Amino acid sequence: MNLPLKKSLLVTTFVALSPIAMAAQSIDKRIDVDDTLKLNLQVHRGEVTIKPWDNAEIQITGTLDELSEGLLLEKQGSSVTIEDKMPRQYSGNNKDGSKLTIMVPKSLKLNADSVSASYTVNGLNGDISIQSVSGDIKATQLQQDITLITVSGDIVTAQLDGKTRLETVSGNINDQQSLGKVSYKLVSGDLSANSQASEASIETVSGSASVQFVEVNRFNGQSVSGDLILSFNRLSSKANIDSVSGDISLTLPNDMDARFTVNGGPGGDIDNSLTQDKPQKSKYTASRSLDFQMGNGSADIALGTISGTISLKQN
């Protein structure tokens, strides 16, 4: 008795292409959706733009990859799947791919995957996850839980607000004016950010990070073979910053309230321009250390390096 009911909830549209039609095909499809929309999106290559609108439906316009076998548009309950069907094996010579604009309700759960397609997304509210192998990701004004991951593409974001995770292996990340909690992770790319996050973390390997924070409660930074250039207008609770074979530059206001624990480690050095306190050299090793306090010492800041230089500066 349940099988016919399940079938009645499944709506599938498949726009198939002729195997001899190699020109890109125009597409214009719509489908009604529920308030609790879960959108699964898969486009292998090309460019995808996702925008919000006030209609309780999804609209897909643009052109399909000239090698596309068709566009799958399937609805089951509150879930909608959009997939640009490609041959199991295809040449990567065609760089154009699909060019799609997808209009969606502002509030949704989005899970998007691609091989080399680039995504541009703005103005959405919900659990947003976008992952690509070599495509770029651009996102603005997203809210709630945000995960953006690409292997060799770049990530450019602005005005994100929520719990944000930005990751790339060999691409770069540029983040501007994001709020909430943010996590940056890079392997061989560079990070540039002007952040308004209340909590933040940075992990980088063989790449540099240059970030200016407005007001942070908690911060954690780690770098291997890369430099961390950090500036805080205000840091109210705790920061842990470490590097191996990389330099740390930390700029703070001269009215900072914090206790500092600085460990130069083996092969490291400490340059303190915040106060008159001087680093002490260990009696038994070549490492240097420095402990001091500014103001009432309400925040705890710990820095450590191996084979790097820690520089403390004033705004």
DRENDO-1510 file (C-alpha; in Angstrom, 1 decimal, always signed):
<recs>
REC; n; res; u; v; w
REC; 1; MET; +0.0; +0.0; +0.0 .
REC; 2; ASN; +2.9; +2.4; +0.6 .
REC; 3; LEU; +4.6; +2.0; -2.8 .
REC; 4; PRO; +2.0; +3.9; -4.9 .
REC; 5; LEU; +2.1; +6.7; -2.3 .
REC; 6; LYS; +5.9; +7.0; -2.6 .
REC; 7; LYS; +5.6; +7.1; -6.4 .
REC; 8; SER; +3.1; +9.9; -6.2 .
REC; 9; LEU; +5.6; +12.0; -4.3 .
REC; 10; LEU; +8.3; +11.6; -6.9 .
REC; 11; VAL; +8.3; +14.1; -9.8 .
REC; 12; THR; +11.1; +13.7; -12.3 .
REC; 13; THR; +11.8; +15.8; -15.4 .
REC; 14; PHE; +14.6; +14.9; -17.7 .
REC; 15; VAL; +15.6; +17.1; -20.6 .
REC; 16; ALA; +17.5; +14.7; -22.9 .
REC; 17; LEU; +19.8; +15.8; -25.7 .
REC; 18; SER; +20.3; +14.0; -29.0 .
REC; 19; PRO; +23.6; +12.2; -29.1 .
REC; 20; ILE; +24.4; +14.0; -32.4 .
REC; 21; ALA; +23.6; +17.4; -31.1 .
REC; 22; MET; +26.9; +18.9; -30.0 .
REC; 23; ALA; +25.8; +22.5; -29.7 .
REC; 24; ALA; +24.9; +23.9; -26.3 .
REC; 25; GLN; +21.2; +23.6; -25.6 .
REC; 26; SER; +19.2; +26.4; -24.0 .
REC; 27; ILE; +17.3; +25.4; -20.8 .
REC; 28; ASP; +14.3; +27.1; -19.0 .
REC; 29; LYS; +12.7; +24.9; -16.4 .
REC; 30; ARG; +10.6; +25.6; -13.2 .
REC; 31; ILE; +9.5; +23.4; -10.4 .
REC; 32; ASP; +7.3; +24.2; -7.3 .
REC; 33; VAL; +9.0; +23.5; -3.9 .
REC; 34; ASP; +8.1; +23.3; -0.3 .
REC; 35; ASP; +9.1; +25.7; +2.5 .
REC; 36; THR; +11.6; +23.2; +3.9 .
REC; 37; LEU; +13.6; +22.9; +0.6 .
REC; 38; LYS; +16.6; +20.6; +0.4 .
REC; 39; LEU; +18.4; +21.2; -2.9 .
REC; 40; ASN; +21.0; +18.8; -4.2 .
REC; 41; LEU; +22.9; +20.3; -7.2 .
REC; 42; GLN; +25.6; +18.6; -9.4 .
REC; 43; VAL; +27.1; +20.4; -12.4 .
REC; 44; HIS; +30.4; +19.0; -13.6 .
REC; 45; ARG; +31.9; +22.0; -15.4 .
REC; 46; GLY; +30.9; +25.5; -16.4 .
REC; 47; GLU; +29.5; +28.4; -14.4 .
REC; 48; VAL; +26.6; +28.3; -12.0 .
REC; 49; THR; +24.9; +31.3; -10.4 .
REC; 50; ILE; +22.4; +30.8; -7.6 .
REC; 51; LYS; +20.2; +33.7; -6.5 .
REC; 52; PRO; +17.3; +34.1; -4.1 .
REC; 53; TRP; +13.8; +35.2; -5.0 .
REC; 54; ASP; +10.3; +35.4; -3.3 .
REC; 55; ASN; +8.7; +32.6; -5.4 .
REC; 56; ALA; +8.0; +29.1; -3.9 .
REC; 57; GLU; +9.7; +27.5; -6.9 .
REC; 58; ILE; +13.0; +26.9; -8.5 .
REC; 59; GLN; +13.8; +28.3; -12.0 .
REC; 60; ILE; +16.8; +27.1; -14.0 .
REC; 61; THR; +17.8; +29.0; -17.1 .
REC; 62; GLY; +20.9; +29.1; -19.3 .
REC; 63; THR; +22.7; +26.6; -21.6 .
REC; 64; LEU; +23.9; +23.1; -21.0 .
REC; 65; ASP; +27.4; +21.7; -21.6 .
REC; 66; GLU; +27.6; +20.7; -25.3 .
REC; 67; LEU; +28.6; +17.2; -24.1 .
REC; 68; SER; +25.6; +17.1; -21.6 .
REC; 69; GLU; +23.3; +14.1; -21.9 .
REC; 70; GLY; +20.5; +16.2; -20.4 .
REC; 71; LEU; +19.3; +17.9; -17.2 .
REC; 72; LEU; +17.8; +15.8; -14.5 .
REC; 73; LEU; +15.2; +17.7; -12.3 .
REC; 74; GLU; +13.7; +15.5; -9.7 .
REC; 75; LYS; +11.5; +16.3; -6.7 .
REC; 76; GLN; +10.7; +13.9; -3.9 .
REC; 77; GLY; +9.0; +15.4; -0.9 .
REC; 78; SER; +10.9; +18.5; +0.2 .
REC; 79; SER; +14.1; +17.4; -1.7 .
REC; 80; VAL; +14.9; +18.5; -5.1 .
REC; 81; THR; +17.8; +17.2; -7.2 .
REC; 82; ILE; +19.3; +19.0; -10.2 .
REC; 83; GLU; +22.0; +17.2; -12.1 .
REC; 84; ASP; +23.7; +18.0; -15.4 .
REC; 85; LYS; +24.1; +14.4; -16.7 .
REC; 86; MET; +27.5; +13.9; -18.4 .
REC; 87; PRO; +29.0; +10.8; -20.1 .
REC; 88; ARG; +30.9; +8.5; -17.8 .
REC; 89; GLN; +34.1; +9.4; -19.8 .
REC; 90; TYR; +34.6; +12.6; -21.6 .
REC; 91; SER; +37.4; +14.8; -22.8 .
REC; 92; GLY; +38.4; +17.8; -20.8 .
REC; 93; ASN; +39.2; +19.9; -23.9 .
REC; 94; ASN; +35.9; +21.8; -23.8 .
REC; 95; LYS; +36.4; +24.4; -21.2 .
REC; 96; ASP; +33.0; +26.2; -21.5 .
REC; 97; GLY; +30.7; +23.7; -19.8 .
REC; 98; SER; +27.2; +24.6; -18.7 .
REC; 99; LYS; +26.2; +28.2; -17.9 .
REC; 100; LEU; +23.2; +28.1; -15.5 .
REC; 101; THR; +21.3; +30.6; -13.4 .
REC; 102; ILE; +19.2; +29.1; -10.7 .
REC; 103; MET; +16.6; +31.1; -8.8 .
REC; 104; VAL; +15.7; +29.6; -5.4 .
REC; 105; PRO; +13.8; +30.5; -2.3 .
REC; 106; LYS; +16.0; +32.4; +0.2 .
REC; 107; SER; +15.7; +29.8; +3.0 .
REC; 108; LEU; +16.9; +26.3; +2.0 .
REC; 109; LYS; +19.4; +23.6; +2.6 .
REC; 110; LEU; +21.9; +23.5; -0.3 .
REC; 111; ASN; +24.4; +20.7; -1.2 .
REC; 112; ALA; +26.3; +21.5; -4.4 .
REC; 113; ASP; +29.1; +19.5; -6.0 .
REC; 114; SER; +31.2; +20.0; -9.1 .
REC; 115; VAL; +34.4; +18.8; -10.8 .
REC; 116; SER; +35.5; +22.0; -12.5 .
REC; 117; ALA; +32.3; +24.2; -12.4 .
REC; 118; SER; +32.6; +27.5; -10.6 .
REC; 119; TYR; +29.8; +28.7; -8.3 .
REC; 120; THR; +28.5; +32.2; -7.5 .
REC; 121; VAL; +26.0; +32.3; -4.7 .
REC; 122; ASN; +24.5; +35.2; -2.7 .
REC; 123; GLY; +21.7; +36.1; -0.4 .
REC; 124; LEU; +20.8; +32.6; +0.9 .
REC; 125; ASN; +19.9; +31.5; +4.5 .
REC; 126; GLY; +20.4; +27.9; +5.6 .
REC; 127; ASP; +22.9; +25.0; +5.6 .
REC; 128; ILE; +25.0; +25.8; +2.6 .
REC; 129; SER; +27.6; +23.3; +1.4 .
REC; 130; ILE; +29.5; +23.8; -1.9 .
REC; 131; GLN; +32.4; +21.6; -2.9 .
REC; 132; SER; +34.4; +21.6; -6.1 .
REC; 133; VAL; +37.7; +20.0; -7.4 .
REC; 134; SER; +39.1; +22.8; -9.5 .
REC; 135; GLY; +36.3; +25.4; -9.7 .
REC; 136; ASP; +36.2; +28.7; -8.0 .
REC; 137; ILE; +33.6; +29.7; -5.4 .
REC; 138; LYS; +32.2; +33.2; -4.8 .
REC; 139; ALA; +29.7; +33.8; -2.0 .
REC; 140; THR; +28.2; +36.9; -0.5 .
REC; 141; GLN; +25.6; +37.5; +2.2 .
REC; 142; LEU; +25.0; +33.9; +3.2 .
REC; 143; GLN; +23.7; +33.1; +6.7 .
REC; 144; GLN; +23.7; +30.1; +9.1 .
REC; 145; ASP; +26.0; +27.0; +8.5 .
REC; 146; ILE; +28.3; +27.6; +5.5 .
REC; 147; THR; +30.9; +25.2; +4.1 .
REC; 148; LEU; +32.8; +26.1; +1.0 .
REC; 149; ILE; +35.6; +23.7; -0.1 .
REC; 150; THR; +37.6; +23.6; -3.3 .
REC; 151; VAL; +40.8; +21.7; -4.1 .
REC; 152; SER; +42.6; +23.9; -6.6 .
REC; 153; GLY; +40.1; +26.8; -7.0 .
REC; 154; ASP; +39.9; +30.1; -5.3 .
REC; 155; ILE; +37.3; +31.2; -2.7 .
REC; 156; VAL; +36.1; +34.8; -2.6 .
REC; 157; THR; +33.5; +35.7; +0.1 .
REC; 158; ALA; +32.0; +38.7; +1.7 .
REC; 159; GLN; +29.5; +39.4; +4.5 .
REC; 160; LEU; +29.0; +35.8; +5.6 .
REC; 161; ASP; +27.2; +35.4; +8.9 .
REC; 162; GLY; +27.0; +32.2; +10.9 .
REC; 163; LYS; +29.3; +29.2; +11.3 .
REC; 164; THR; +31.6; +29.4; +8.3 .
REC; 165; ARG; +34.2; +26.9; +7.1 .
REC; 166; LEU; +36.4; +27.9; +4.1 .
REC; 167; GLU; +39.0; +25.4; +2.8 .
REC; 168; THR; +41.2; +25.0; -0.2 .
REC; 169; VAL; +44.3; +23.0; -1.0 .
REC; 170; SER; +46.2; +25.0; -3.6 .
REC; 171; GLY; +43.9; +27.9; -4.2 .
REC; 172; ASN; +43.6; +31.3; -2.4 .
REC; 173; ILE; +41.0; +32.6; +0.0 .
REC; 174; ASN; +39.8; +36.2; +0.2 .
REC; 175; ASP; +37.1; +36.9; +2.9 .
REC; 176; GLN; +35.7; +40.3; +3.6 .
REC; 177; GLN; +33.5; +41.5; +6.5 .
REC; 178; SER; +32.3; +38.1; +7.6 .
REC; 179; LEU; +30.6; +37.7; +11.0 .
REC; 180; GLY; +30.0; +34.8; +13.5 .
REC; 181; LYS; +32.5; +31.9; +13.7 .
REC; 182; VAL; +34.9; +31.3; +10.8 .
REC; 183; SER; +37.5; +28.7; +10.1 .
REC; 184; TYR; +40.1; +29.1; +7.3 .
REC; 185; LYS; +42.2; +26.1; +6.1 .
REC; 186; LEU; +44.8; +26.2; +3.3 .
REC; 187; VAL; +47.6; +24.0; +2.2 .
REC; 188; SER; +49.7; +25.9; -0.4 .
REC; 189; GLY; +47.4; +28.9; -1.0 .
REC; 190; ASP; +47.3; +32.4; +0.6 .
REC; 191; LEU; +44.7; +33.9; +2.8 .
REC; 192; SER; +43.6; +37.5; +2.8 .
REC; 193; ALA; +40.8; +38.7; +5.0 .
REC; 194; ASN; +39.2; +41.7; +6.8 .
REC; 195; SER; +37.0; +39.9; +9.3 .
REC; 196; GLN; +34.4; +40.9; +11.8 .
REC; 197; ALA; +34.2; +37.3; +13.2 .
REC; 198; SER; +33.7; +36.8; +16.9 .
REC; 199; GLU; +35.6; +33.5; +16.8 .
REC; 200; ALA; +38.2; +32.5; +14.2 .
REC; 201; SER; +40.8; +29.9; +13.4 .
REC; 202; ILE; +43.5; +29.6; +10.7 .
REC; 203; GLU; +45.4; +26.5; +9.6 .
REC; 204; THR; +47.9; +27.0; +6.8 .
REC; 205; VAL; +50.8; +24.9; +5.3 .
REC; 206; SER; +53.2; +26.5; +2.8 .
REC; 207; GLY; +51.0; +29.5; +2.5 .
REC; 208; SER; +50.8; +32.9; +4.1 .
REC; 209; ALA; +47.8; +34.5; +5.9 .
REC; 210; SER; +47.2; +38.2; +6.2 .
REC; 211; VAL; +44.1; +38.9; +8.3 .
REC; 212; GLN; +42.7; +42.0; +10.1 .
REC; 213; PHE; +40.1; +41.4; +12.8 .
REC; 214; VAL; +37.8; +44.0; +14.3 .
REC; 215; GLU; +36.7; +42.4; +17.6 .
REC; 216; VAL; +37.5; +38.7; +18.4 .
REC; 217; ASN; +36.6; +36.7; +21.4 .
REC; 218; ARG; +38.7; +33.6; +20.7 .
REC; 219; PHE; +41.3; +32.9; +18.0 .
REC; 220; ASN; +43.5; +30.0; +17.1 .
REC; 221; GLY; +46.2; +30.1; +14.4 .
REC; 222; GLN; +48.7; +27.5; +13.2 .
REC; 223; SER; +51.2; +27.7; +10.3 .
REC; 224; VAL; +53.8; +25.4; +8.9 .
REC; 225; SER; +56.3; +26.9; +6.4 .
REC; 226; GLY; +54.1; +30.0; +6.1 .
REC; 227; ASP; +53.8; +33.4; +7.7 .
REC; 228; LEU; +50.9; +34.7; +9.8 .
REC; 229; ILE; +50.3; +38.4; +9.6 .
REC; 230; LEU; +47.5; +39.3; +12.1 .
REC; 231; SER; +46.0; +42.5; +13.4 .
REC; 232; PHE; +43.3; +42.8; +16.1 .
REC; 233; ASN; +41.5; +46.0; +17.0 .
REC; 234; ARG; +40.2; +44.1; +20.1 .
REC; 235; LEU; +40.8; +40.6; +21.5 .
REC; 236; SER; +38.7; +39.9; +24.6 .
REC; 237; SER; +39.3; +36.3; +25.7 .
REC; 238; LYS; +42.0; +34.0; +24.4 .
REC; 239; ALA; +44.4; +33.5; +21.4 .
REC; 240; ASN; +46.8; +30.7; +20.7 .
REC; 241; ILE; +49.2; +31.2; +17.7 .
REC; 242; ASP; +51.9; +28.8; +16.6 .
REC; 243; SER; +54.3; +28.4; +13.7 .
REC; 244; VAL; +56.9; +26.0; +12.4 .
REC; 245; SER; +59.5; +27.5; +10.0 .
REC; 246; GLY; +57.2; +30.6; +9.6 .
REC; 247; ASP; +57.1; +34.1; +11.0 .
REC; 248; ILE; +54.3; +35.5; +13.2 .
REC; 249; SER; +53.4; +39.2; +13.1 .
REC; 250; LEU; +50.8; +40.3; +15.7 .
REC; 251; THR; +49.6; +43.9; +15.8 .
REC; 252; LEU; +47.4; +45.0; +18.7 .
REC; 253; PRO; +46.2; +48.3; +20.2 .
REC; 254; ASN; +48.4; +50.0; +22.8 .
REC; 255; ASP; +45.5; +49.9; +25.3 .
REC; 256; MET; +45.3; +46.1; +25.1 .
REC; 257; ASP; +44.3; +44.2; +28.3 .
REC; 258; ALA; +46.1; +40.8; +28.1 .
REC; 259; ARG; +48.7; +38.5; +29.6 .
REC; 260; PHE; +51.3; +37.3; +27.1 .
REC; 261; THR; +53.2; +34.0; +27.0 .
REC; 262; VAL; +55.7; +34.0; +24.1 .
REC; 263; ASN; +58.0; +31.1; +23.4 .
REC; 264; GLY; +60.7; +31.6; +20.8 .
REC; 265; GLY; +61.5; +27.8; +20.7 .
REC; 266; PRO; +64.6; +26.4; +19.1 .
REC; 267; GLY; +65.9; +28.5; +16.3 .
REC; 268; GLY; +63.3; +31.3; +16.9 .
REC; 269; ASP; +63.4; +34.9; +17.8 .
REC; 270; ILE; +61.1; +37.5; +19.5 .
REC; 271; ASP; +60.8; +41.2; +18.7 .
REC; 272; ASN; +58.6; +43.0; +21.1 .
REC; 273; SER; +57.4; +46.6; +20.2 .
REC; 274; LEU; +54.3; +46.5; +22.4 .
REC; 275; THR; +56.1; +47.2; +25.7 .
REC; 276; GLN; +59.6; +47.7; +27.1 .
REC; 277; ASP; +59.7; +44.0; +28.2 .
REC; 278; LYS; +62.7; +42.1; +26.7 .
REC; 279; PRO; +62.8; +38.4; +25.9 .
REC; 280; GLN; +64.9; +36.1; +28.2 .
REC; 281; LYS; +67.4; +33.6; +26.8 .
REC; 282; SER; +67.3; +30.1; +28.3 .
REC; 283; LYS; +70.3; +29.0; +30.3 .
REC; 284; TYR; +70.5; +25.6; +28.7 .
REC; 285; THR; +69.2; +26.1; +25.2 .
REC; 286; ALA; +69.3; +28.8; +22.6 .
REC; 287; SER; +65.5; +29.4; +22.8 .
REC; 288; ARG; +64.0; +32.7; +24.0 .
REC; 289; SER; +60.9; +33.4; +26.0 .
REC; 290; LEU; +58.9; +36.4; +27.1 .
REC; 291; ASP; +56.1; +36.8; +29.7 .
REC; 292; PHE; +54.4; +40.1; +30.3 .
REC; 293; GLN; +51.1; +41.9; +30.9 .
REC; 294; MET; +49.3; +44.8; +29.4 .
REC; 295; GLY; +46.5; +46.6; +31.2 .
REC; 296; ASN; +44.4; +44.4; +33.6 .
REC; 297; GLY; +45.4; +41.2; +31.7 .
REC; 298; SER; +41.9; +40.1; +31.1 .
REC; 299; ALA; +42.8; +38.2; +27.9 .
REC; 300; ASP; +45.3; +35.3; +27.5 .
REC; 301; ILE; +47.6; +35.4; +24.4 .
REC; 302; ALA; +50.0; +32.6; +23.8 .
REC; 303; LEU; +52.5; +32.5; +20.9 .
REC; 304; GLY; +55.1; +30.0; +20.0 .
REC; 305; THR; +57.4; +29.3; +17.1 .
REC; 306; ILE; +60.1; +26.9; +15.9 .
REC; 307; SER; +62.6; +28.4; +13.5 .
REC; 308; GLY; +60.6; +31.6; +13.1 .
REC; 309; THR; +60.3; +35.2; +14.3 .
REC; 310; ILE; +57.5; +36.5; +16.5 .
REC; 311; SER; +57.0; +40.2; +16.1 .
REC; 312; LEU; +54.6; +42.1; +18.5 .
REC; 313; LYS; +53.5; +45.5; +17.2 .
REC; 314; GLN; +51.2; +48.4; +18.1 .
REC; 315; ASN; +48.3; +49.6; +15.9 .
</recs>
